């Protein structure tokens, strides 16, 4: 399958729009921006209808065939979007995607959005079936050495300039959370009307950030401290922290736990597996404890829960995202949030 970097996507798609796109990765902000870019180009080229499907274990893959063959009353061209959070469609999904790829229609554009794909997935039949018709846009996290430059570019787009001390301070505070960086930059736009940000102003903005930080919440959940994690979640909500920023931190840890689990199942040493998953320092102890109580089925359930929270945040589910987030935190902490019911009620936000 042809691969395109995110920064190449807009130009490549504008020049020649492929019938199938696969955008994969664990960095929500960059994945969302890549999807938005492709949707915009698709609209410009006449794909004015969008049909969205979320893939879970109960998903009927016949819906893909129906979506591809049904005529629209409102548009001649249609964007079909599949959300595949695990990156694993299963046997039925693999067959459905393979059949779709054999005869893609010029009137349909298929966009598959998934989490990070492991090496076994990129060798799978369904991935190879998309080879002739598809374009893969893998999204990689911003590595720590690249983060200051990314922040600088983001601030420039927002009409801001900052000295190196201010940029380094923000980079150290967000710890790789790009959504948090964007939120801080939005604050700075209001606090720096002339567009200049120095280390002193940055320090004041960072100091005003949530006392209950999202990373502390994730650490308490990993440690199995359900009450402490819920207290952190309540504090973050009260202080106005955006739900996507919290979900990012929790989802990152769940995906890392799954990656470590997969490597250990392949016979790798746990310490080596954690380094491969970029789990460092004291967090290795937290991950080790979490992995003793959270096996693969629990982690896959957590990933589905996280996807449900994301849909609730975006208004795609008739549910309170904070209630769903509470359930996610409790499950990650090892507490059966719905049984007995009084446990959940006692911890309710």
C-alpha positions as CSV (number, residue, x, y, z in Angstrom):
1,X,0.0,0.0,0.0
2,X,1.3,3.4,-0.9
3,X,2.4,5.4,2.2
4,X,2.0,9.2,2.5
5,X,3.2,11.4,5.4
6,X,0.6,13.6,7.1
7,X,2.3,16.7,5.7
8,X,2.1,15.3,2.2
9,X,-1.5,14.2,2.4
10,X,-3.3,17.4,1.3
11,X,-1.1,17.9,-1.8
12,X,-1.2,14.2,-2.8
13,X,-4.9,13.9,-2.4
14,X,-5.6,17.2,-4.2
15,X,-3.6,15.9,-7.2
16,X,-5.0,12.4,-7.3
17,X,-7.7,11.2,-4.9
18,X,-7.4,7.5,-4.2
19,X,-10.5,5.4,-3.6
20,X,-9.4,4.2,-0.2
21,X,-7.5,5.9,2.6
22,X,-6.2,4.3,5.9
23,X,-5.2,6.8,8.5
24,X,-3.7,5.2,11.6
25,X,-2.1,6.3,14.8
26,X,-2.4,6.9,18.5
27,X,-2.0,10.7,18.5
28,X,-5.6,12.0,18.4
29,X,-4.9,15.6,17.4
30,X,-2.7,14.6,14.4
31,X,-5.1,11.8,13.3
32,X,-8.1,14.3,13.6
33,X,-6.3,16.9,11.5
34,X,-5.3,14.4,8.8
35,X,-9.0,13.2,8.6
36,X,-10.2,16.8,8.5
37,X,-7.8,17.6,5.6
38,X,-9.0,14.6,3.6
39,X,-12.7,15.3,4.3
40,X,-12.2,18.9,3.1
41,X,-10.5,17.8,-0.2
42,X,-13.2,15.1,-0.7
43,X,-16.0,17.8,-0.3
44,X,-14.2,20.0,-2.9
45,X,-14.2,17.0,-5.3
46,X,-17.9,16.4,-5.0
47,X,-18.1,13.9,-2.1
48,X,-20.8,15.9,-0.3
49,X,-22.4,13.0,1.7
50,X,-20.6,11.4,4.7
51,X,-21.7,8.1,6.2
52,X,-20.0,7.1,9.5
53,X,-19.7,3.6,10.9
54,X,-18.1,2.6,14.2
55,X,-16.6,-0.9,14.2
56,X,-17.0,-2.9,17.4
57,X,-17.4,-6.7,18.0
58,X,-21.1,-6.6,17.1
59,X,-20.6,-4.6,13.9
60,X,-22.4,-6.0,10.8
61,X,-19.8,-5.8,8.0
62,X,-22.7,-6.2,5.5
63,X,-23.2,-2.5,6.2
64,X,-20.1,-1.7,4.2
65,X,-21.5,-3.4,1.1
66,X,-24.9,-1.7,1.6
67,X,-23.2,1.7,2.0
68,X,-21.1,1.2,-1.1
69,X,-24.1,0.1,-3.3
70,X,-26.9,2.2,-2.0
71,X,-27.9,5.3,-4.0
72,X,-28.1,8.6,-2.2
73,X,-31.1,11.0,-2.5
74,X,-28.9,14.0,-1.8
75,X,-25.5,13.5,-3.4
76,X,-23.9,11.5,-6.3
77,X,-20.7,10.9,-4.4
78,X,-20.3,9.6,-0.9
79,X,-17.5,9.4,1.8
80,X,-17.8,6.2,3.8
81,X,-15.9,6.5,7.0
82,X,-15.0,3.4,9.2
83,X,-13.8,3.9,12.7
84,X,-11.6,0.9,13.5
85,X,-10.0,1.7,16.9
86,X,-8.2,-1.6,17.4
87,X,-6.9,-1.9,13.8
88,X,-8.2,-5.5,13.7
89,X,-11.4,-6.0,11.6
90,X,-11.5,-9.8,12.3
91,X,-12.2,-12.4,9.7
92,X,-15.5,-11.1,8.5
93,X,-14.1,-7.5,8.3
94,X,-11.0,-8.7,6.4
95,X,-13.2,-10.4,3.8
96,X,-15.5,-7.4,3.5
97,X,-12.6,-5.0,3.0
98,X,-10.9,-7.3,0.5
99,X,-14.1,-7.6,-1.5
100,X,-14.6,-3.8,-1.4
101,X,-11.0,-3.2,-2.6
102,X,-11.4,-5.5,-5.6
103,X,-14.0,-3.2,-7.2
104,X,-13.9,0.3,-5.7
105,X,-16.4,2.7,-7.1
106,X,-15.5,6.2,-8.4
107,X,-18.6,7.4,-6.6
108,X,-17.4,6.3,-3.1
109,X,-14.4,7.2,-1.0
110,X,-13.6,4.9,1.8
111,X,-11.8,6.4,4.8
112,X,-10.6,3.9,7.5
113,X,-9.5,5.5,10.8
114,X,-7.7,3.2,13.2
115,X,-5.3,3.1,16.1
116,X,-1.6,2.4,15.6
117,X,-1.1,-0.7,13.4
118,X,1.4,-3.3,14.6
119,X,3.7,-5.3,12.2
120,X,1.4,-8.3,12.2
121,X,-1.5,-6.1,11.0
122,X,0.5,-4.7,8.1
123,X,1.2,-8.2,7.0
124,X,-2.4,-9.3,7.2
125,X,-4.6,-10.2,4.3
126,X,-7.0,-7.3,4.7
127,X,-4.1,-4.8,4.7
128,X,-2.6,-6.3,1.6
129,X,-6.0,-6.4,0.0
130,X,-6.0,-2.6,0.0
131,X,-2.5,-2.5,-1.6
132,X,-3.6,-1.6,-5.2
133,X,-6.4,0.8,-4.4
134,X,-5.4,2.3,-1.0
135,X,-3.1,4.9,0.5
136,X,-1.9,4.5,4.1
137,X,-1.2,7.6,6.2
138,X,0.6,6.4,9.3
139,X,0.6,9.0,12.1
140,X,3.6,8.9,14.5
141,X,3.8,10.6,17.9
142,X,6.1,13.7,18.1
143,X,9.3,12.5,19.7
144,X,10.6,14.6,22.6
145,X,13.5,16.2,20.7
146,X,11.0,17.3,18.0
147,X,8.4,18.7,20.4
148,X,9.9,22.2,20.8
149,X,10.0,22.8,17.1
150,X,6.4,21.5,16.7
151,X,5.3,23.9,19.5
152,X,7.1,26.8,17.8
153,X,5.4,26.0,14.4
154,X,2.0,25.7,16.1
155,X,2.5,29.1,17.9
156,X,3.5,30.7,14.6
157,X,0.3,29.5,13.0
158,X,-1.6,31.1,15.9
159,X,0.2,34.4,15.3
160,X,2.5,34.1,18.3
161,X,6.3,34.1,18.7
162,X,8.1,32.8,21.8
163,X,11.7,32.6,23.0
164,X,13.3,29.2,23.5
165,X,12.9,29.3,27.3
166,X,9.1,29.7,26.9
167,X,8.9,26.9,24.3
168,X,11.0,24.5,26.4
169,X,8.9,25.3,29.5
170,X,5.6,24.4,27.6
171,X,7.2,21.3,26.1
172,X,8.3,20.0,29.6
173,X,4.8,20.7,31.0
174,X,2.7,18.9,28.4
175,X,4.8,15.7,28.4
176,X,3.8,14.9,24.8
177,X,0.1,15.7,25.1
178,X,-0.4,17.7,21.9
179,X,-4.1,18.5,22.8
180,X,-2.8,20.1,26.0
181,X,-0.3,22.1,24.0
182,X,-3.0,23.4,21.7
183,X,-5.2,24.4,24.7
184,X,-2.3,26.3,26.3
185,X,-1.6,28.1,23.0
186,X,-5.2,29.2,22.8
187,X,-4.9,30.7,26.3
188,X,-1.7,32.5,25.2
189,X,-3.6,34.1,22.3
190,X,-5.8,35.8,24.8
191,X,-3.0,36.8,27.2
192,X,-0.5,38.0,24.6
193,X,-2.4,40.5,22.4
194,X,0.8,41.7,20.8
195,X,1.8,38.1,20.0
196,X,5.0,37.9,22.0
197,X,5.4,35.2,24.6
198,X,8.4,35.2,27.0
199,X,9.3,32.6,29.7
200,X,7.7,34.7,32.4
201,X,4.3,34.8,30.7
202,X,4.5,31.1,29.8
203,X,5.4,30.2,33.4
204,X,2.3,32.1,34.7
205,X,0.0,30.2,32.2
206,X,1.6,26.9,33.1
207,X,1.2,27.6,36.8
208,X,-2.5,28.2,36.3
209,X,-3.0,24.8,34.7
210,X,-5.0,22.2,36.4
211,X,-3.8,21.3,39.9
212,X,-5.1,17.8,39.3
213,X,-3.0,17.1,36.2
214,X,-4.1,14.4,33.7
215,X,-0.9,12.4,34.1
216,X,-1.5,12.2,37.9
217,X,-5.0,10.8,37.1
218,X,-3.6,8.2,34.8
219,X,-0.9,7.2,37.3
220,X,-3.4,6.7,40.1
221,X,-5.6,4.6,37.8
222,X,-2.6,2.4,36.8
223,X,-1.7,2.0,40.4
224,X,-5.2,0.7,41.2
225,X,-6.1,3.7,43.4
226,X,-9.7,4.1,42.3
227,X,-10.7,6.7,44.8
228,X,-7.6,8.8,44.2
229,X,-8.2,8.6,40.4
230,X,-11.8,9.6,40.7
231,X,-10.8,12.5,43.0
232,X,-8.4,13.6,40.3
233,X,-11.0,13.3,37.6
234,X,-13.5,15.3,39.6
235,X,-10.8,18.0,40.2
236,X,-10.0,18.1,36.5
237,X,-13.7,18.5,35.6
238,X,-14.2,21.2,38.2
239,X,-11.2,23.2,36.9
240,X,-12.5,23.1,33.4
241,X,-10.0,20.7,31.8
242,X,-11.2,19.5,28.4
243,X,-12.4,15.9,28.3
244,X,-10.4,15.1,25.1
245,X,-7.1,16.0,26.9
246,X,-8.0,13.5,29.8
247,X,-9.1,10.9,27.3
248,X,-5.8,11.2,25.4
249,X,-3.7,10.4,28.5
250,X,-5.8,7.4,29.4
251,X,-6.0,6.0,25.9
252,X,-2.2,6.4,25.5
253,X,-1.6,4.3,28.6
254,X,-4.2,1.6,27.5
255,X,-2.5,1.3,24.1
256,X,0.9,1.1,25.7
257,X,-0.4,-1.6,28.0
258,X,-1.7,-3.5,25.0
259,X,1.7,-3.1,23.2
260,X,3.6,-4.4,26.2
261,X,1.2,-7.3,26.5
262,X,1.6,-8.3,22.9
263,X,5.4,-8.3,23.2
264,X,5.3,-10.4,26.3
265,X,3.0,-12.8,24.6
266,X,5.6,-13.1,21.9
267,X,8.2,-14.2,24.6
268,X,9.9,-10.8,25.1
269,X,11.2,-9.8,28.5
270,X,8.9,-7.3,30.3
271,X,11.6,-4.7,30.7
272,X,12.5,-4.8,27.0
273,X,8.8,-4.7,26.1
274,X,8.3,-1.6,28.2
275,X,11.2,0.2,26.6
276,X,9.8,-0.7,23.2
277,X,6.5,0.8,24.2
278,X,8.4,3.9,25.5
279,X,7.5,3.3,29.1
280,X,10.2,4.8,31.2
281,X,11.3,5.3,34.9
282,X,8.8,5.0,37.7
283,X,6.0,4.3,35.2
284,X,7.5,0.8,34.6
285,X,6.5,-0.1,38.1
286,X,3.0,1.3,37.6
287,X,2.7,-0.7,34.3
288,X,4.0,-3.9,35.9
289,X,1.3,-3.7,38.6
290,X,-1.4,-2.8,36.1
291,X,-0.5,-5.8,33.9
292,X,-0.8,-8.2,36.8
293,X,-4.5,-7.4,37.1
294,X,-5.4,-6.3,33.5
295,X,-5.1,-9.1,30.9
296,X,-5.7,-8.7,27.2
297,X,-9.5,-9.1,27.3
298,X,-9.6,-6.3,30.0
299,X,-7.4,-4.1,27.9
300,X,-9.4,-4.6,24.7
301,X,-12.5,-3.8,26.7
302,X,-10.8,-0.6,27.9
303,X,-10.0,0.4,24.4
304,X,-13.6,-0.1,23.4
305,X,-14.7,2.0,26.4
306,X,-12.3,4.7,25.4
307,X,-13.8,4.7,21.9
308,X,-17.2,5.1,23.4
309,X,-16.1,8.1,25.5
310,X,-14.7,9.7,22.3
311,X,-18.0,9.2,20.6
312,X,-19.9,10.7,23.5
313,X,-17.6,13.7,23.6
314,X,-18.3,14.3,19.8
315,X,-22.0,13.9,20.3
316,X,-22.2,10.6,18.4
317,X,-23.6,8.8,21.4
318,X,-26.5,9.8,23.6
319,X,-24.5,9.6,26.8
320,X,-22.7,11.9,29.3
321,X,-19.0,11.7,28.4
322,X,-18.0,12.4,32.0
323,X,-20.1,9.4,33.2
324,X,-18.4,7.3,30.5
325,X,-15.0,8.7,31.6
326,X,-15.7,7.7,35.2
327,X,-16.5,4.1,34.1
328,X,-13.2,4.1,32.1
329,X,-11.2,5.3,35.0
330,X,-12.8,2.8,37.4
331,X,-12.2,-0.1,34.9
332,X,-8.6,0.9,34.4
333,X,-8.2,1.1,38.2
334,X,-9.5,-2.5,38.5
335,X,-12.9,-1.6,40.0
336,X,-16.0,-3.2,38.6
337,X,-17.8,0.1,38.2
338,X,-21.2,-1.3,37.5
339,X,-21.2,-4.1,40.1
340,X,-22.0,-3.6,42.8
341,X,-23.9,-0.5,41.9
342,X,-23.2,1.2,45.2
343,X,-19.5,1.4,44.5
344,X,-20.1,3.5,41.4
345,X,-22.7,5.7,43.1
346,X,-20.3,6.3,46.0
347,X,-17.7,7.6,43.6
348,X,-20.0,9.5,41.3
349,X,-18.8,12.8,40.0
